[in-house]
Amino acid sequence: DGVRQKERFDNEQMIDQLEAKIRAKAAMMDESNRITVNLLEK
């Protein structure tokens, strides 16, 4: 139904916004933690 579809769309938008915030925060932290991240990825 249309209502449920709109709800799912709103949720996807919220998730996109959260992901953008997390990525921005991760990018800021990445500057100081790049060495740690590189060690963890190996």
C-alpha positions in Angstrom: 0.0 0.0 0.0 1.0 3.6 -0.5 1.5 4.4 3.2 3.9 1.6 3.8 5.8 2.5 0.7 6.3 6.1 1.9 7.4 4.8 5.3 10.0 2.7 3.7 11.2 5.6 1.6 11.5 7.8 4.7 13.5 5.1 6.5 15.8 4.8 3.5 16.3 8.6 3.6 17.1 8.5 7.3 19.5 5.6 6.8 21.2 7.6 4.0 21.6 10.6 6.3 22.9 8.5 9.1 25.4 6.8 6.8 26.5 10.3 5.5 27.1 11.4 9.1 29.0 8.3 10.0 31.1 8.6 6.8 31.8 12.3 7.6 32.8 11.4 11.2 34.9 8.5 9.9 36.6 10.8 7.4 37.5 13.3 10.2 38.8 10.5 12.4 40.6 8.9 9.5 43.1 11.8 9.5 44.4 10.8 12.9 43.7 7.1 12.7 44.9 6.3 9.2 47.9 4.2 10.5 45.6 2.2 12.8 43.1 1.6 10.0 45.9 0.4 7.7 47.1 -2.0 10.3 43.6 -3.4 10.9 43.0 -3.9 7.2 46.0 -6.2 6.7 
